[in-house]
């Protein structure tokens, strides 16, 4: 499993392990500042660019910023399993569209790396939309935005399948929660 970030993300913290571990006596709890037991802030050296110029993603004061041009992918250097993810994010313009892939196929990451041009991997994405995206979508497409929310929907991208559970999109393809 590789965590992949694309477009406009500012920062995130993760509780992660490199390999499956035995059940701890007490589970670590999400902590927005990353100071809880078992938590650490992920930093620039935890990530590598997959398919865009290095200046697409920049780091300053522990925060990551992204130009969104071109659409590119940043992934963790190490494979991460058994993790919880806490993300603080902000779009710098109304209607921003971004996402966090919490699982991708190694083949799709390799395809993007080899191509060295914009594109997205096959995997499971947590959608990160600005609340203005709904209004922008309805104005552009002249139909209701009834198949997504701006609250972190989870959905498959490419040749990946998942089984969502309620609440789901009308066509059953996406969920605000899912089993993978």
Secondary structure, DSSP 8 states (H G I E B T S, - for coil): ---EEESS--EEEEEEESS-----SS-----TTS-STT-EE--GGGEEESSS-GGGEEEETTEEEE--SS--EEEESS--EEEEEEEE---SSTT-EEEEEEEE-HHHHHHHHHH-SS---SEEEEEEE-THHHHHHHHHHSS---S--SS--EEEESS---EEEEEE-TTSSEEEEEE-
